[in-house]
């Protein structure tokens, strides 16, 4: 990983999720706010990649709505994969 982190475009490419979807996930509380370096620049660490992939997997394999996924993620903030989620 880069020292500062990833830009939103890099996160989007690595996860297959659009920048607008990433911003929506942040606004809805599914992802934490990134480190802002200026008014229009932010950096995201590697945890965003695994967290976004987990959200997409919960949507596609378990058919869960975002509202339910948010509750799951809030209950287990340290999980970065579905296997790590507390059952």
PDB file of N, CA, C and O in Angstrom:
ATOM      1  N   UNK A   1       0.839  -1.193   0.000  1.00  0.00           N
ATOM      2  CA  UNK A   1       0.000   0.000   0.000  1.00  0.00           C
ATOM      3  C   UNK A   1       0.875   1.243   0.000  1.00  0.00           C
ATOM      4  O   UNK A   1       1.995   1.246   0.511  1.00  0.00           O
ATOM      5  N   UNK A   2       0.345   2.265  -0.571  1.00  0.00           N
ATOM      6  CA  UNK A   2       1.059   3.531  -0.583  1.00  0.00           C
ATOM      7  C   UNK A   2       1.069   4.120   0.820  1.00  0.00           C
ATOM      8  O   UNK A   2       0.200   3.813   1.637  1.00  0.00           O
ATOM      9  N   UNK A   3       2.050   4.964   1.095  1.00  0.00           N
ATOM     10  CA  UNK A   3       2.194   5.554   2.419  1.00  0.00           C
ATOM     11  C   UNK A   3       0.952   6.346   2.842  1.00  0.00           C
ATOM     12  O   UNK A   3       0.467   6.188   3.962  1.00  0.00           O
ATOM     13  N   UNK A   4       0.440   7.195   1.951  1.00  0.00           N
ATOM     14  CA  UNK A   4      -0.719   8.023   2.283  1.00  0.00           C
ATOM     15  C   UNK A   4      -2.023   7.233   2.222  1.00  0.00           C
ATOM     16  O   UNK A   4      -2.957   7.527   2.968  1.00  0.00           O
ATOM     17  N   UNK A   5      -2.094   6.249   1.356  1.00  0.00           N
ATOM     18  CA  UNK A   5      -3.318   5.491   1.151  1.00  0.00           C
ATOM     19  C   UNK A   5      -3.731   5.538  -0.306  1.00  0.00           C
ATOM     20  O   UNK A   5      -2.949   5.917  -1.179  1.00  0.00           O
ATOM     21  N   UNK A   6      -4.949   5.153  -0.550  1.00  0.00           N
ATOM     22  CA  UNK A   6      -5.481   5.093  -1.910  1.00  0.00           C
ATOM     23  C   UNK A   6      -6.450   6.243  -2.154  1.00  0.00           C
ATOM     24  O   UNK A   6      -7.132   6.704  -1.239  1.00  0.00           O
ATOM     25  N   UNK A   7      -6.497   6.697  -3.405  1.00  0.00           N
ATOM     26  CA  UNK A   7      -7.504   7.675  -3.805  1.00  0.00           C
ATOM     27  C   UNK A   7      -8.781   6.907  -4.125  1.00  0.00           C
ATOM     28  O   UNK A   7      -8.738   5.696  -4.344  1.00  0.00           O
ATOM     29  N   UNK A   8      -9.901   7.591  -4.152  1.00  0.00           N
ATOM     30  CA  UNK A   8     -11.187   6.927  -4.357  1.00  0.00           C
ATOM     31  C   UNK A   8     -11.247   6.177  -5.684  1.00  0.00           C
ATOM     32  O   UNK A   8     -11.868   5.117  -5.766  1.00  0.00           O
ATOM     33  N   UNK A   9     -10.615   6.710  -6.716  1.00  0.00           N
ATOM     34  CA  UNK A   9     -10.592   6.031  -8.013  1.00  0.00           C
ATOM     35  C   UNK A   9      -9.861   4.698  -7.947  1.00  0.00           C
ATOM     36  O   UNK A   9     -10.262   3.731  -8.595  1.00  0.00           O
ATOM     37  N   UNK A  10      -8.788   4.649  -7.162  1.00  0.00           N
ATOM     38  CA  UNK A  10      -8.044   3.405  -6.999  1.00  0.00           C
ATOM     39  C   UNK A  10      -8.873   2.371  -6.236  1.00  0.00           C
ATOM     40  O   UNK A  10      -8.870   1.188  -6.578  1.00  0.00           O
ATOM     41  N   UNK A  11      -9.573   2.818  -5.214  1.00  0.00           N
ATOM     42  CA  UNK A  11     -10.451   1.920  -4.453  1.00  0.00           C
ATOM     43  C   UNK A  11     -11.555   1.395  -5.372  1.00  0.00           C
ATOM     44  O   UNK A  11     -11.897   0.213  -5.330  1.00  0.00           O
ATOM     45  N   UNK A  12     -12.102   2.272  -6.191  1.00  0.00           N
ATOM     46  CA  UNK A  12     -13.162   1.881  -7.123  1.00  0.00           C
ATOM     47  C   UNK A  12     -12.664   0.812  -8.097  1.00  0.00           C
ATOM     48  O   UNK A  12     -13.358  -0.174  -8.343  1.00  0.00           O
ATOM     49  N   UNK A  13     -11.483   1.003  -8.645  1.00  0.00           N
ATOM     50  CA  UNK A  13     -10.929   0.019  -9.586  1.00  0.00           C
ATOM     51  C   UNK A  13     -10.670  -1.320  -8.907  1.00  0.00           C
ATOM     52  O   UNK A  13     -10.939  -2.371  -9.488  1.00  0.00           O
ATOM     53  N   UNK A  14     -10.156  -1.290  -7.695  1.00  0.00           N
ATOM     54  CA  UNK A  14      -9.817  -2.533  -6.982  1.00  0.00           C
ATOM     55  C   UNK A  14     -11.047  -3.306  -6.512  1.00  0.00           C
ATOM     56  O   UNK A  14     -10.973  -4.516  -6.301  1.00  0.00           O
ATOM     57  N   UNK A  15     -12.180  -2.613  -6.346  1.00  0.00           N
ATOM     58  CA  UNK A  15     -13.379  -3.279  -5.830  1.00  0.00           C
ATOM     59  C   UNK A  15     -14.478  -3.460  -6.875  1.00  0.00           C
ATOM     60  O   UNK A  15     -15.413  -4.232  -6.664  1.00  0.00           O
ATOM     61  N   UNK A  16     -14.370  -2.757  -7.992  1.00  0.00           N
ATOM     62  CA  UNK A  16     -15.416  -2.830  -9.001  1.00  0.00           C
ATOM     63  C   UNK A  16     -16.662  -2.042  -8.623  1.00  0.00           C
ATOM     64  O   UNK A  16     -17.734  -2.255  -9.188  1.00  0.00           O
ATOM     65  N   UNK A  17     -16.516  -1.134  -7.669  1.00  0.00           N
ATOM     66  CA  UNK A  17     -17.626  -0.302  -7.188  1.00  0.00           C
ATOM     67  C   UNK A  17     -17.329   1.144  -7.574  1.00  0.00           C
ATOM     68  O   UNK A  17     -16.196   1.604  -7.431  1.00  0.00           O
ATOM     69  N   UNK A  18     -18.318   1.848  -8.050  1.00  0.00           N
ATOM     70  CA  UNK A  18     -18.106   3.223  -8.514  1.00  0.00           C
ATOM     71  C   UNK A  18     -17.777   4.170  -7.364  1.00  0.00           C
ATOM     72  O   UNK A  18     -18.170   3.920  -6.224  1.00  0.00           O
ATOM     73  N   UNK A  19     -17.061   5.253  -7.653  1.00  0.00           N
ATOM     74  CA  UNK A  19     -16.788   6.251  -6.616  1.00  0.00           C
ATOM     75  C   UNK A  19     -18.068   6.787  -5.959  1.00  0.00           C
ATOM     76  O   UNK A  19     -18.086   7.051  -4.757  1.00  0.00           O
ATOM     77  N   UNK A  20     -19.130   6.945  -6.747  1.00  0.00           N
ATOM     78  CA  UNK A  20     -20.381   7.451  -6.164  1.00  0.00           C
ATOM     79  C   UNK A  20     -20.973   6.438  -5.181  1.00  0.00           C
ATOM     80  O   UNK A  20     -21.560   6.831  -4.173  1.00  0.00           O
ATOM     81  N   UNK A  21     -20.826   5.153  -5.460  1.00  0.00           N
ATOM     82  CA  UNK A  21     -21.304   4.128  -4.529  1.00  0.00           C
ATOM     83  C   UNK A  21     -20.474   4.145  -3.251  1.00  0.00           C
ATOM     84  O   UNK A  21     -21.019   3.994  -2.158  1.00  0.00           O
ATOM     85  N   UNK A  22     -19.170   4.326  -3.376  1.00  0.00           N
ATOM     86  CA  UNK A  22     -18.299   4.409  -2.198  1.00  0.00           C
ATOM     87  C   UNK A  22     -18.718   5.604  -1.339  1.00  0.00           C
ATOM     88  O   UNK A  22     -18.818   5.487  -0.118  1.00  0.00           O
ATOM     89  N   UNK A  23     -18.962   6.738  -1.970  1.00  0.00           N
ATOM     90  CA  UNK A  23     -19.407   7.927  -1.233  1.00  0.00           C
ATOM     91  C   UNK A  23     -20.760   7.672  -0.564  1.00  0.00           C
ATOM     92  O   UNK A  23     -20.996   8.128   0.555  1.00  0.00           O
ATOM     93  N   UNK A  24     -21.640   6.948  -1.244  1.00  0.00           N
ATOM     94  CA  UNK A  24     -22.938   6.608  -0.665  1.00  0.00           C
ATOM     95  C   UNK A  24     -22.762   5.715   0.572  1.00  0.00           C
ATOM     96  O   UNK A  24     -23.410   5.936   1.595  1.00  0.00           O
ATOM     97  N   UNK A  25     -21.891   4.715   0.475  1.00  0.00           N
ATOM     98  CA  UNK A  25     -21.620   3.824   1.614  1.00  0.00           C
ATOM     99  C   UNK A  25     -21.093   4.630   2.813  1.00  0.00           C
ATOM    100  O   UNK A  25     -21.462   4.359   3.955  1.00  0.00           O
ATOM    101  N   UNK A  26     -20.243   5.604   2.550  1.00  0.00           N
ATOM    102  CA  UNK A  26     -19.712   6.454   3.626  1.00  0.00           C
ATOM    103  C   UNK A  26     -20.845   7.282   4.234  1.00  0.00           C
ATOM    104  O   UNK A  26     -20.969   7.366   5.456  1.00  0.00           O
ATOM    105  N   UNK A  27     -21.666   7.890   3.385  1.00  0.00           N
ATOM    106  CA  UNK A  27     -22.782   8.719   3.855  1.00  0.00           C
ATOM    107  C   UNK A  27     -23.782   7.906   4.674  1.00  0.00           C
ATOM    108  O   UNK A  27     -24.378   8.422   5.619  1.00  0.00           O
ATOM    109  N   UNK A  28     -23.967   6.632   4.309  1.00  0.00           N
ATOM    110  CA  UNK A  28     -24.927   5.772   5.003  1.00  0.00           C
ATOM    111  C   UNK A  28     -24.328   5.090   6.236  1.00  0.00           C
ATOM    112  O   UNK A  28     -25.031   4.384   6.959  1.00  0.00           O
ATOM    113  N   UNK A  29     -23.031   5.301   6.476  1.00  0.00           N
ATOM    114  CA  UNK A  29     -22.401   4.724   7.657  1.00  0.00           C
ATOM    115  C   UNK A  29     -21.908   3.299   7.485  1.00  0.00           C
ATOM    116  O   UNK A  29     -21.559   2.640   8.465  1.00  0.00           O
ATOM    117  N   UNK A  30     -21.875   2.816   6.248  1.00  0.00           N
ATOM    118  CA  UNK A  30     -21.355   1.473   5.987  1.00  0.00           C
ATOM    119  C   UNK A  30     -19.828   1.457   5.995  1.00  0.00           C
ATOM    120  O   UNK A  30     -19.209   0.429   6.270  1.00  0.00           O
ATOM    121  N   UNK A  31     -19.239   2.592   5.695  1.00  0.00           N
ATOM    122  CA  UNK A  31     -17.784   2.761   5.702  1.00  0.00           C
ATOM    123  C   UNK A  31     -17.440   3.985   6.537  1.00  0.00           C
ATOM    124  O   UNK A  31     -18.216   4.939   6.590  1.00  0.00           O
ATOM    125  N   UNK A  32     -16.277   3.965   7.193  1.00  0.00           N
ATOM    126  CA  UNK A  32     -15.867   5.158   7.952  1.00  0.00           C
ATOM    127  C   UNK A  32     -15.465   6.291   7.007  1.00  0.00           C
ATOM    128  O   UNK A  32     -15.179   6.060   5.832  1.00  0.00           O
ATOM    129  N   UNK A  33     -15.448   7.487   7.522  1.00  0.00           N
ATOM    130  CA  UNK A  33     -14.992   8.633   6.726  1.00  0.00           C
ATOM    131  C   UNK A  33     -13.499   8.491   6.456  1.00  0.00           C
ATOM    132  O   UNK A  33     -12.753   8.074   7.342  1.00  0.00           O
ATOM    133  N   UNK A  34     -13.050   8.830   5.255  1.00  0.00           N
ATOM    134  CA  UNK A  34     -11.623   8.731   4.927  1.00  0.00           C
ATOM    135  C   UNK A  34     -10.839   9.899   5.527  1.00  0.00           C
ATOM    136  O   UNK A  34     -11.411  10.852   6.057  1.00  0.00           O
ATOM    137  N   UNK A  35      -9.508   9.794   5.427  1.00  0.00           N
ATOM    138  CA  UNK A  35      -8.648  10.903   5.863  1.00  0.00           C
ATOM    139  C   UNK A  35      -8.681  11.986   4.801  1.00  0.00           C
ATOM    140  O   UNK A  35      -8.264  11.761   3.665  1.00  0.00           O
ATOM    141  N   UNK A  36      -9.171  13.146   5.165  1.00  0.00           N
ATOM    142  CA  UNK A  36      -9.222  14.280   4.237  1.00  0.00           C
ATOM    143  C   UNK A  36      -7.899  15.020   4.310  1.00  0.00           C
ATOM    144  O   UNK A  36      -7.401  15.314   5.397  1.00  0.00           O
ATOM    145  N   UNK A  37      -7.336  15.318   3.155  1.00  0.00           N
ATOM    146  CA  UNK A  37      -6.095  16.084   3.117  1.00  0.00           C
ATOM    147  C   UNK A  37      -6.334  17.506   2.622  1.00  0.00           C
ATOM    148  O   UNK A  37      -5.504  18.396   2.808  1.00  0.00           O
ATOM    149  N   UNK A  38      -7.479  17.696   1.993  1.00  0.00           N
ATOM    150  CA  UNK A  38      -7.909  19.027   1.573  1.00  0.00           C
ATOM    151  C   UNK A  38      -9.410  18.946   1.319  1.00  0.00           C
ATOM    152  O   UNK A  38     -10.031  17.902   1.519  1.00  0.00           O
ATOM    153  N   UNK A  39      -9.971  20.042   0.883  1.00  0.00           N
ATOM    154  CA  UNK A  39     -11.422  20.094   0.693  1.00  0.00           C
ATOM    155  C   UNK A  39     -11.934  19.024  -0.274  1.00  0.00           C
ATOM    156  O   UNK A  39     -13.014  18.465  -0.080  1.00  0.00           O
ATOM    157  N   UNK A  40     -11.156  18.751  -1.306  1.00  0.00           N
ATOM    158  CA  UNK A  40     -11.614  17.783  -2.308  1.00  0.00           C
ATOM    159  C   UNK A  40     -10.643  16.624  -2.514  1.00  0.00           C
ATOM    160  O   UNK A  40     -10.596  16.047  -3.600  1.00  0.00           O
ATOM    161  N   UNK A  41      -9.872  16.279  -1.496  1.00  0.00           N
ATOM    162  CA  UNK A  41      -8.944  15.153  -1.608  1.00  0.00           C
ATOM    163  C   UNK A  41      -8.993  14.342  -0.326  1.00  0.00           C
ATOM    164  O   UNK A  41      -8.919  14.884   0.776  1.00  0.00           O
ATOM    165  N   UNK A  42      -9.120  13.034  -0.490  1.00  0.00           N
ATOM    166  CA  UNK A  42      -9.148  12.138   0.664  1.00  0.00           C
ATOM    167  C   UNK A  42      -8.383  10.873   0.323  1.00  0.00           C
ATOM    168  O   UNK A  42      -8.274  10.494  -0.843  1.00  0.00           O
ATOM    169  N   UNK A  43      -7.857  10.230   1.345  1.00  0.00           N
ATOM    170  CA  UNK A  43      -7.146   8.968   1.168  1.00  0.00           C
ATOM    171  C   UNK A  43      -7.818   7.879   1.984  1.00  0.00           C
ATOM    172  O   UNK A  43      -8.292   8.103   3.098  1.00  0.00           O
ATOM    173  N   UNK A  44      -7.844   6.701   1.396  1.00  0.00           N
ATOM    174  CA  UNK A  44      -8.507   5.548   1.976  1.00  0.00           C
ATOM    175  C   UNK A  44      -7.457   4.466   2.229  1.00  0.00           C
ATOM    176  O   UNK A  44      -6.587   4.239   1.388  1.00  0.00           O
ATOM    177  N   UNK A  45      -7.535   3.795   3.389  1.00  0.00           N
ATOM    178  CA  UNK A  45      -6.560   2.737   3.641  1.00  0.00           C
ATOM    179  C   UNK A  45      -7.070   1.411   3.066  1.00  0.00           C
ATOM    180  O   UNK A  45      -8.184   1.337   2.549  1.00  0.00           O
ATOM    181  N   UNK A  46      -6.252   0.380   3.162  1.00  0.00           N
ATOM    182  CA  UNK A  46      -6.567  -0.916   2.556  1.00  0.00           C
ATOM    183  C   UNK A  46      -7.817  -1.560   3.145  1.00  0.00           C
ATOM    184  O   UNK A  46      -8.433  -2.406   2.498  1.00  0.00           O
ATOM    185  N   UNK A  47      -8.200  -1.177   4.357  1.00  0.00           N
ATOM    186  CA  UNK A  47      -9.387  -1.783   4.965  1.00  0.00           C
ATOM    187  C   UNK A  47     -10.650  -1.476   4.159  1.00  0.00           C
ATOM    188  O   UNK A  47     -11.607  -2.250   4.204  1.00  0.00           O
ATOM    189  N   UNK A  48     -10.671  -0.371   3.431  1.00  0.00           N
ATOM    190  CA  UNK A  48     -11.836  -0.033   2.615  1.00  0.00           C
ATOM    191  C   UNK A  48     -12.059  -1.085   1.531  1.00  0.00           C
ATOM    192  O   UNK A  48     -13.200  -1.426   1.220  1.00  0.00           O
ATOM    193  N   UNK A  49     -10.983  -1.594   0.964  1.00  0.00           N
ATOM    194  CA  UNK A  49     -11.093  -2.585  -0.100  1.00  0.00           C
ATOM    195  C   UNK A  49     -11.770  -3.842   0.424  1.00  0.00           C
ATOM    196  O   UNK A  49     -12.722  -4.332  -0.183  1.00  0.00           O
ATOM    197  N   UNK A  50     -11.288  -4.370   1.545  1.00  0.00           N
ATOM    198  CA  UNK A  50     -11.882  -5.596   2.077  1.00  0.00           C
ATOM    199  C   UNK A  50     -13.304  -5.355   2.569  1.00  0.00           C
ATOM    200  O   UNK A  50     -14.163  -6.225   2.429  1.00  0.00           O
ATOM    201  N   UNK A  51     -13.557  -4.193   3.138  1.00  0.00           N
ATOM    202  CA  UNK A  51     -14.896  -3.873   3.663  1.00  0.00           C
ATOM    203  C   UNK A  51     -15.906  -3.760   2.511  1.00  0.00           C
ATOM    204  O   UNK A  51     -17.023  -4.267   2.619  1.00  0.00           O
ATOM    205  N   UNK A  52     -15.525  -3.105   1.421  1.00  0.00           N
ATOM    206  CA  UNK A  52     -16.423  -2.980   0.270  1.00  0.00           C
ATOM    207  C   UNK A  52     -16.688  -4.349  -0.341  1.00  0.00           C
ATOM    208  O   UNK A  52     -17.824  -4.658  -0.703  1.00  0.00           O
ATOM    209  N   UNK A  53     -15.657  -5.165  -0.459  1.00  0.00           N
ATOM    210  CA  UNK A  53     -15.846  -6.513  -0.998  1.00  0.00           C
ATOM    211  C   UNK A  53     -16.787  -7.321  -0.109  1.00  0.00           C
ATOM    212  O   UNK A  53     -17.591  -8.105  -0.613  1.00  0.00           O
ATOM    213  N   UNK A  54     -16.695  -7.139   1.200  1.00  0.00           N
ATOM    214  CA  UNK A  54     -17.574  -7.840   2.125  1.00  0.00           C
ATOM    215  C   UNK A  54     -19.019  -7.356   1.944  1.00  0.00           C
ATOM    216  O   UNK A  54     -19.942  -8.170   1.945  1.00  0.00           O
ATOM    217  N   UNK A  55     -19.221  -6.063   1.790  1.00  0.00           N
ATOM    218  CA  UNK A  55     -20.569  -5.523   1.567  1.00  0.00           C
ATOM    219  C   UNK A  55     -21.163  -6.127   0.300  1.00  0.00           C
ATOM    220  O   UNK A  55     -22.307  -6.581   0.300  1.00  0.00           O
ATOM    221  N   UNK A  56     -20.383  -6.130  -0.779  1.00  0.00           N
ATOM    222  CA  UNK A  56     -20.868  -6.667  -2.045  1.00  0.00           C
ATOM    223  C   UNK A  56     -21.184  -8.161  -1.927  1.00  0.00           C
ATOM    224  O   UNK A  56     -22.162  -8.637  -2.504  1.00  0.00           O
ATOM    225  N   UNK A  57     -20.369  -8.889  -1.189  1.00  0.00           N
ATOM    226  CA  UNK A  57     -20.599 -10.320  -1.013  1.00  0.00           C
ATOM    227  C   UNK A  57     -21.874 -10.562  -0.193  1.00  0.00           C
ATOM    228  O   UNK A  57     -22.654 -11.458  -0.516  1.00  0.00           O
ATOM    229  N   UNK A  58     -22.085  -9.780   0.848  1.00  0.00           N
ATOM    230  CA  UNK A  58     -23.308  -9.919   1.637  1.00  0.00           C
ATOM    231  C   UNK A  58     -24.544  -9.604   0.786  1.00  0.00           C
ATOM    232  O   UNK A  58     -25.597 -10.216   0.963  1.00  0.00           O
ATOM    233  N   UNK A  59     -24.410  -8.659  -0.125  1.00  0.00           N
ATOM    234  CA  UNK A  59     -25.523  -8.322  -1.016  1.00  0.00           C
ATOM    235  C   UNK A  59     -25.795  -9.441  -2.020  1.00  0.00           C
ATOM    236  O   UNK A  59     -26.943  -9.831  -2.235  1.00  0.00           O
ATOM    237  N   UNK A  60     -24.727  -9.949  -2.630  1.00  0.00           N
ATOM    238  CA  UNK A  60     -24.916 -10.901  -3.725  1.00  0.00           C
ATOM    239  C   UNK A  60     -25.148 -12.338  -3.268  1.00  0.00           C
ATOM    240  O   UNK A  60     -25.941 -13.054  -3.880  1.00  0.00           O
ATOM    241  N   UNK A  61     -24.474 -12.773  -2.210  1.00  0.00           N
ATOM    242  CA  UNK A  61     -24.594 -14.173  -1.782  1.00  0.00           C
ATOM    243  C   UNK A  61     -25.668 -14.381  -0.723  1.00  0.00           C
ATOM    244  O   UNK A  61     -26.288 -15.443  -0.660  1.00  0.00           O
ATOM    245  N   UNK A  62     -25.885 -13.374   0.099  1.00  0.00           N
ATOM    246  CA  UNK A  62     -26.882 -13.527   1.177  1.00  0.00           C
ATOM    247  C   UNK A  62     -28.130 -12.694   0.921  1.00  0.00           C
ATOM    248  O   UNK A  62     -29.085 -12.744   1.696  1.00  0.00           O
ATOM    249  N   UNK A  63     -28.123 -11.924  -0.171  1.00  0.00           N
ATOM    250  CA  UNK A  63     -29.274 -11.111  -0.579  1.00  0.00           C
ATOM    251  C   UNK A  63     -29.764 -10.178   0.533  1.00  0.00           C
ATOM    252  O   UNK A  63     -30.966  -9.989   0.718  1.00  0.00           O
ATOM    253  N   UNK A  64     -28.815  -9.604   1.261  1.00  0.00           N
ATOM    254  CA  UNK A  64     -29.162  -8.715   2.358  1.00  0.00           C
ATOM    255  C   UNK A  64     -29.262  -7.268   1.883  1.00  0.00           C
ATOM    256  O   UNK A  64     -28.441  -6.827   1.078  1.00  0.00           O
ATOM    257  N   UNK A  65     -30.255  -6.527   2.368  1.00  0.00           N
ATOM    258  CA  UNK A  65     -30.336  -5.097   2.047  1.00  0.00           C
ATOM    259  C   UNK A  65     -29.273  -4.316   2.826  1.00  0.00           C
ATOM    260  O   UNK A  65     -28.779  -4.787   3.850  1.00  0.00           O
ATOM    261  N   UNK A  66     -28.928  -3.130   2.338  1.00  0.00           N
ATOM    262  CA  UNK A  66     -27.886  -2.320   2.981  1.00  0.00           C
ATOM    263  C   UNK A  66     -28.206  -1.997   4.430  1.00  0.00           C
ATOM    264  O   UNK A  66     -27.294  -1.913   5.252  1.00  0.00           O
ATOM    265  N   UNK A  67     -29.466  -1.817   4.764  1.00  0.00           N
ATOM    266  CA  UNK A  67     -29.856  -1.500   6.138  1.00  0.00           C
ATOM    267  C   UNK A  67     -29.448  -2.640   7.091  1.00  0.00           C
ATOM    268  O   UNK A  67     -28.978  -2.388   8.201  1.00  0.00           O
ATOM    269  N   UNK A  68     -29.631  -3.879   6.652  1.00  0.00           N
ATOM    270  CA  UNK A  68     -29.248  -5.043   7.459  1.00  0.00           C
ATOM    271  C   UNK A  68     -27.727  -5.174   7.501  1.00  0.00           C
ATOM    272  O   UNK A  68     -27.157  -5.473   8.551  1.00  0.00           O
ATOM    273  N   UNK A  69     -27.073  -4.954   6.368  1.00  0.00           N
ATOM    274  CA  UNK A  69     -25.614  -5.029   6.314  1.00  0.00           C
ATOM    275  C   UNK A  69     -25.005  -4.003   7.257  1.00  0.00           C
ATOM    276  O   UNK A  69     -24.021  -4.297   7.935  1.00  0.00           O
ATOM    277  N   UNK A  70     -25.573  -2.807   7.310  1.00  0.00           N
ATOM    278  CA  UNK A  70     -25.070  -1.761   8.207  1.00  0.00           C
ATOM    279  C   UNK A  70     -25.123  -2.224   9.653  1.00  0.00           C
ATOM    280  O   UNK A  70     -24.167  -2.014  10.401  1.00  0.00           O
ATOM    281  N   UNK A  71     -26.220  -2.848  10.062  1.00  0.00           N
ATOM    282  CA  UNK A  71     -26.353  -3.347  11.431  1.00  0.00           C
ATOM    283  C   UNK A  71     -25.318  -4.432  11.719  1.00  0.00           C
ATOM    284  O   UNK A  71     -24.742  -4.470  12.807  1.00  0.00           O
ATOM    285  N   UNK A  72     -25.084  -5.306  10.753  1.00  0.00           N
ATOM    286  CA  UNK A  72     -24.088  -6.367  10.911  1.00  0.00           C
ATOM    287  C   UNK A  72     -22.700  -5.757  11.089  1.00  0.00           C
ATOM    288  O   UNK A  72     -21.951  -6.163  11.977  1.00  0.00           O
ATOM    289  N   UNK A  73     -22.360  -4.788  10.250  1.00  0.00           N
ATOM    290  CA  UNK A  73     -21.039  -4.162  10.303  1.00  0.00           C
ATOM    291  C   UNK A  73     -20.851  -3.359  11.587  1.00  0.00           C
ATOM    292  O   UNK A  73     -19.751  -3.327  12.139  1.00  0.00           O
ATOM    293  N   UNK A  74     -21.901  -2.716  12.065  1.00  0.00           N
ATOM    294  CA  UNK A  74     -21.803  -1.951  13.309  1.00  0.00           C
ATOM    295  C   UNK A  74     -21.624  -2.881  14.505  1.00  0.00           C
ATOM    296  O   UNK A  74     -20.952  -2.524  15.473  1.00  0.00           O
ATOM    297  N   UNK A  75     -22.217  -4.063  14.443  1.00  0.00           N
ATOM    298  CA  UNK A  75     -22.110  -5.017  15.542  1.00  0.00           C
ATOM    299  C   UNK A  75     -20.713  -5.631  15.618  1.00  0.00           C
ATOM    300  O   UNK A  75     -20.255  -6.012  16.695  1.00  0.00           O
ATOM    301  N   UNK A  76     -20.036  -5.724  14.469  1.00  0.00           N
ATOM    302  CA  UNK A  76     -18.704  -6.331  14.437  1.00  0.00           C
ATOM    303  C   UNK A  76     -17.787  -5.479  13.564  1.00  0.00           C
ATOM    304  O   UNK A  76     -17.502  -5.829  12.419  1.00  0.00           O
ATOM    305  N   UNK A  77     -17.331  -4.365  14.114  1.00  0.00           N
ATOM    306  CA  UNK A  77     -16.536  -3.387  13.365  1.00  0.00           C
ATOM    307  C   UNK A  77     -15.182  -3.912  12.894  1.00  0.00           C
ATOM    308  O   UNK A  77     -14.633  -3.397  11.920  1.00  0.00           O
ATOM    309  N   UNK A  78     -14.635  -4.923  13.564  1.00  0.00           N
ATOM    310  CA  UNK A  78     -13.305  -5.407  13.220  1.00  0.00           C
ATOM    311  C   UNK A  78     -13.311  -6.405  12.060  1.00  0.00           C
ATOM    312  O   UNK A  78     -12.257  -6.681  11.488  1.00  0.00           O
ATOM    313  N   UNK A  79     -14.464  -6.944  11.705  1.00  0.00           N
ATOM    314  CA  UNK A  79     -14.532  -7.950  10.643  1.00  0.00           C
ATOM    315  C   UNK A  79     -14.210  -7.338   9.290  1.00  0.00           C
ATOM    316  O   UNK A  79     -14.676  -6.248   8.957  1.00  0.00           O
ATOM    317  N   UNK A  80     -13.409  -8.055   8.521  1.00  0.00           N
ATOM    318  CA  UNK A  80     -13.097  -7.606   7.163  1.00  0.00           C
ATOM    319  C   UNK A  80     -13.493  -8.652   6.122  1.00  0.00           C
ATOM    320  O   UNK A  80     -13.377  -8.417   4.919  1.00  0.00           O
ATOM    321  N   UNK A  81     -13.964  -9.811   6.598  1.00  0.00           N
ATOM    322  CA  UNK A  81     -14.487 -10.853   5.693  1.00  0.00           C
ATOM    323  C   UNK A  81     -15.739 -11.438   6.322  1.00  0.00           C
ATOM    324  O   UNK A  81     -15.967 -11.300   7.524  1.00  0.00           O
ATOM    325  N   UNK A  82     -16.538 -12.087   5.508  1.00  0.00           N
ATOM    326  CA  UNK A  82     -17.765 -12.701   6.014  1.00  0.00           C
ATOM    327  C   UNK A  82     -17.424 -13.761   7.053  1.00  0.00           C
ATOM    328  O   UNK A  82     -18.148 -13.908   8.038  1.00  0.00           O
ATOM    329  N   UNK A  83     -16.344 -14.496   6.855  1.00  0.00           N
ATOM    330  CA  UNK A  83     -15.952 -15.554   7.796  1.00  0.00           C
ATOM    331  C   UNK A  83     -15.637 -14.995   9.176  1.00  0.00           C
ATOM    332  O   UNK A  83     -15.798 -15.689  10.180  1.00  0.00           O
ATOM    333  N   UNK A  84     -15.190 -13.749   9.233  1.00  0.00           N
ATOM    334  CA  UNK A  84     -14.840 -13.131  10.524  1.00  0.00           C
ATOM    335  C   UNK A  84     -16.050 -12.599  11.279  1.00  0.00           C
ATOM    336  O   UNK A  84     -15.953 -12.291  12.467  1.00  0.00           O
ATOM    337  N   UNK A  85     -17.190 -12.487  10.599  1.00  0.00           N
ATOM    338  CA  UNK A  85     -18.379 -11.974  11.256  1.00  0.00           C
ATOM    339  C   UNK A  85     -18.829 -12.954  12.338  1.00  0.00           C
ATOM    340  O   UNK A  85     -18.787 -14.170  12.151  1.00  0.00           O
ATOM    341  N   UNK A  86     -19.248 -12.413  13.445  1.00  0.00           N
ATOM    342  CA  UNK A  86     -19.744 -13.248  14.539  1.00  0.00           C
ATOM    343  C   UNK A  86     -21.079 -13.825  14.115  1.00  0.00           C
ATOM    344  O   UNK A  86     -21.948 -13.107  13.620  1.00  0.00           O
ATOM    345  N   UNK A  87     -21.237 -15.109  14.309  1.00  0.00           N
ATOM    346  CA  UNK A  87     -22.490 -15.773  13.922  1.00  0.00           C
ATOM    347  C   UNK A  87     -23.520 -15.668  15.019  1.00  0.00           C
ATOM    348  O   UNK A  87     -24.634 -16.169  14.870  1.00  0.00           O
TER     349      UNK A  87
END
